[in-house]
Amino acid sequence: MDILKNKTGNKFLTSWALKGFIHFVGDMHQPLHAATRATPSLKSGDRGGQLFPIKGRLENLHYLWDGMMDKIRNLKRVIFILHYPSNSQLIRME
């Protein structure tokens, strides 16, 4: 919240902080936290999208919805990872 209150701060960091704040508020309405997709092959459901794989660098539908902000608290670390992904992150992108 301090980053959002600072009117002369770095605009890029402020935008990331705002995105994180919106994400946390949005989690109250996140449908994957309140529902599951049951199919003949997944009779117990998809664990809120966690068993629903998607192509690309993200692992599953739930991860896509939630994004990185709740997993990485340090905004400078997020920026570093976005600019300089590790080898394992690059492999997952393929």
C-alpha positions in Angstrom: 0.0 0.0 0.0 2.9 2.4 0.6 3.8 2.2 -3.1 0.3 3.2 -4.0 0.3 6.1 -1.6 3.5 7.5 -2.9 2.5 10.1 -5.5 6.0 10.7 -6.7 7.1 7.1 -6.9 8.1 4.9 -9.8 5.1 4.7 -12.1 6.0 1.2 -13.3 6.2 -0.1 -9.7 3.0 1.7 -8.9 1.2 0.0 -11.7 2.4 -3.4 -10.5 1.3 -2.7 -7.0 -2.1 -1.6 -8.3 -2.4 -4.8 -10.3 -1.6 -6.8 -7.2 -4.2 -4.9 -5.2 -6.9 -5.4 -7.9 -5.9 -9.1 -8.0 -6.4 -9.6 -4.3 -9.8 -7.9 -4.4 -10.7 -9.8 -7.5 -9.9 -13.1 -5.7 -13.1 -12.6 -3.8 -15.0 -13.2 -7.1 -12.6 -15.7 -8.6 -14.9 -18.5 -10.0 -12.1 -21.1 -9.8 -12.0 -20.6 -6.0 -15.7 -21.5 -5.8 -16.3 -24.1 -8.5 -14.9 -27.1 -10.2 -15.3 -28.6 -13.7 -16.4 -32.2 -13.5 -16.3 -34.4 -16.6 -16.6 -38.2 -17.2 -12.7 -38.4 -17.0 -12.5 -36.1 -13.9 -15.4 -37.2 -11.8 -14.1 -35.4 -8.7 -13.5 -32.2 -10.7 -10.5 -30.3 -12.0 -9.5 -28.9 -8.5 -10.5 -25.4 -9.4 -8.8 -25.3 -12.8 -5.6 -26.8 -11.5 -6.1 -30.0 -13.6 -7.0 -28.0 -16.7 -3.7 -27.7 -18.7 -3.1 -24.9 -21.1 -0.5 -24.3 -23.8 2.2 -21.8 -23.3 4.4 -20.8 -20.4 1.6 -21.1 -17.8 0.9 -24.4 -16.1 -2.9 -24.6 -15.8 -6.1 -22.5 -15.9 -6.0 -21.6 -12.2 -2.4 -20.3 -12.5 -3.4 -18.3 -15.6 -6.2 -16.7 -13.7 -4.2 -15.9 -10.6 -1.0 -14.9 -12.3 2.2 -14.3 -10.6 1.4 -11.5 -8.2 0.3 -13.7 -5.3 3.4 -16.0 -5.7 6.1 -13.4 -5.9 5.7 -10.6 -3.4 8.8 -8.6 -4.3 8.0 -6.3 -7.3 11.7 -5.8 -8.3 12.0 -9.6 -8.4 8.9 -9.8 -10.7 10.5 -7.2 -13.1 13.8 -9.1 -13.1 12.1 -12.4 -13.9 10.1 -10.8 -16.7 13.2 -9.4 -18.3 15.6 -12.3 -17.5 13.7 -15.6 -17.3 15.7 -18.6 -16.1 16.4 -21.6 -18.3 13.6 -23.6 -16.7 11.1 -20.8 -17.4 12.3 -20.6 -21.0 11.8 -24.3 -21.4 8.2 -24.1 -20.1 7.5 -21.3 -22.7 8.1 -23.7 -25.6 
